[in-house]
Amino acid sequence: MPATRQATLSVIGKAQPRVDGPLKVSGKAMYTSDHNFPGMLYAVPVCATIANGEVQKIDTNAAEKMPGVRAIFVRNTIGKLFRASEGVAFDAEMSHVDENRPPLEDDVVRYYGQYVALAVADTFERASAAADAVKVTYSSRPPNVEPRLAPETNQKVESERGDAAKAFDAAAVQLDQTYDLPPETHNPIELHASVAVWDGTAFTLYESTQGVVNHRNVLAQMLGVPKENVRVVSKFLGSGFGGKLFPWTQSALAAAAARQLGKPVKFVVSRRMMFQSVGHRPRVTQRIRLSATRDGKLTSLRQDWVNHTSILDDYKENCGEATPFMYSVPNLRVTSAQARRHVGPPTPMRGPGAVPGLWATESAMDELALKLGIDPVQLRLVNEPKIDEGLNIPFSSRHLKECLSTGAQKFGWEKRNPSVGSMKRDGLTLGWGMAACSWIAERFAFAASVELRDDGTARVSTATQDIGTGTYTILALLVSERLGLAVDKIEVALGDTRLPPGPLSGGSMVTASAVHAVTEAAAKAIDALLATAAKAHGSKFAGRKASELEYTNAMVHAKGESASSGMPFADLLRAGNLQSVSGAGSSQATFGSASKPKFSSHSFGAQFVEVTWQPEIARLRVSRVVTVIDAGRILNPLAGRNQIEGAVVMGIGMSLFEETSYDPRNGAPINSNLADYIVSSNADVPSLDVHFVEYPDTHLNELGARGIGEIGLAGVAAAIANAVYHATGVRVRELPIKIEDLIV
């Protein structure tokens, strides 16, 4: 490969506004439900009003006679829909769906809101009226939506070392507590939506998805067509928070209806349906047992968790993800289990596994610090590990100690009086709490193409999607850095399975995965350009060897000479009568790899929280948050800070508001709307002070960047609960924290 000089126009590490921002604020960004086509029909499902039983009869006569109704599809008329076989690799062949049962496969109802029929009409209003007119007769049985969880499937050991039970029994200081987390429902502003177009041979599916490639692979199987006959497009997403990682049943129904009717079909899930049929974070119960010496050294840690799952699907909330490596402890045992309930299948929600896991373990660490009479920050520092003791390998980079010390300094932790209710300000009682946090740092397989064009611009393309986190901007920055082009001269093409295969937008892995692939693609595009310069008629370098040339800031020039003596790449392309030259790049997955890792790769951080408590009127508020994150090199600090701030806001909701409740009589989500399911609003959000301690981690990629989408949520709930105890003396072990808990 010819040597190329590094571009001198450096944009990495500098604040960059979103390149897609103008499209969004002007209303030009096309989200899934914005797509309209001639002859468009609208689909509205008939949702089961029981959670446990069978469909006995469906009467569609009245609905079929209504104006504008094109069809009422039931199990025997929708056409064959297949189950998707599980593809475990996180690459272009990935095939995963959380609800493996295709829609309308049988007459058994396993959760409230399960689709039992589909009305299709020429307007949304007529389709809605027709769905309401369908009469369904059920045989029903009492559903099991019992909130108390006990293992109902075999308990599985996730991680173990030493003899945790023996060490616990022999310990000088012991803690044994149970922590509960209720079901939480994803509530992005953009509802789930599918727009299906069938041309008689192939499907084009416009989807609200966090993974167009996986979506294509799953839908091709479910529809029984080759995957090359399915194109999935998702140019913009109004957030997903994990709920849109994998396909849900509305997508297959929209596609099947489009094939049956020969018309485009739009299916938009309602807000109420979001609580029923497109996933949620499951209820989790965790028993934590800690033991320590009098000076604070941990001697054992046991974590036994159980999460609810659906009747058919085996969803595991991996609450022990961070536990084996978070602290140094010689004796450890982590187990998992599931409890089946008549609810829709759970799915990942921002920070799956580690976030609910750290809620419990970091709350327990605070309780242990109180028992020991040790400062909570100091307890964590005392138990800092030298290696990942779960895998017995070194960390690629670990700077939790720096996060703790920096956070304590910026928060003013040294002024904390540990006595409950002792700190006051303006007539309010203050509570100060903290927690440590972590999140996995890995790569998905990633492919990208970079194109240099004869108008002096460049284009980078990959099928991965931007779910609102700034992927358009990150890819533009990577290309700008390598090519020395201004960001506004770079087009970014995403969210289309016709592009080079890109990964899911999940697990905070897209950025780390993209760095090498995009950088390599840009380098190969430069190689192609230099080869063109050496042979193009009209090039001032014609007849020279490509190895004698180099590229700097959009100019090709002879080695050893200034860039200004060369030719702009656009002129060279025109001289060679070429519209463009391109290069392809890729990076391999580390996540899910069968090979044994040499390093343990994670991001770390610390959350410091202040709450105010006004007992006279029972008013609790989060008044200040300081977050310090160790996530390698931060490519765009503006977007990075935004990601952490958004995650902290979700953490406030998780701690104080969010809880999905199910009616024990029929299994219905009771608070299935944004009036009764409370999320954090502007009035609930205090001053958020975000800091990064930058230690590039070049184990993952050459820039040393790791993902930061999820880690900002980790530890927030525990830090708030710990602060609430400091203010009130009430230890809350079940989220969300309710005012009723604090009135004693």
Helices and strands as residue ranges (DSSP letters): H 21-25, G 32-34, E 41-47, E 53-59, H 61-64, E 69-73, E 108-109, E 115-121, H 124-133, E 135-140, E 156-161, H 164-170, E 173-181, E 193-198, E 203-207, H 212-223, G 227-229, E 230-233, H 249-261, E 265-268, H 271-274, E 284-292, E 298-309, H 323-326, E 332-340, H 354-372, H 376-382, H 400-411, G 413-415, E 423-425, E 428-440, E 446-453, E 458-461, H 471-483, G 487-489, E 490-493, H 510-535, G 546-548, E 549-552, E 555-558, G 563-565, E 567-568, H 569-575, E 580-587, E 602-614, E 619-630, H 637-656, G 682-684, E 687-692, H 716-728, H 739-742
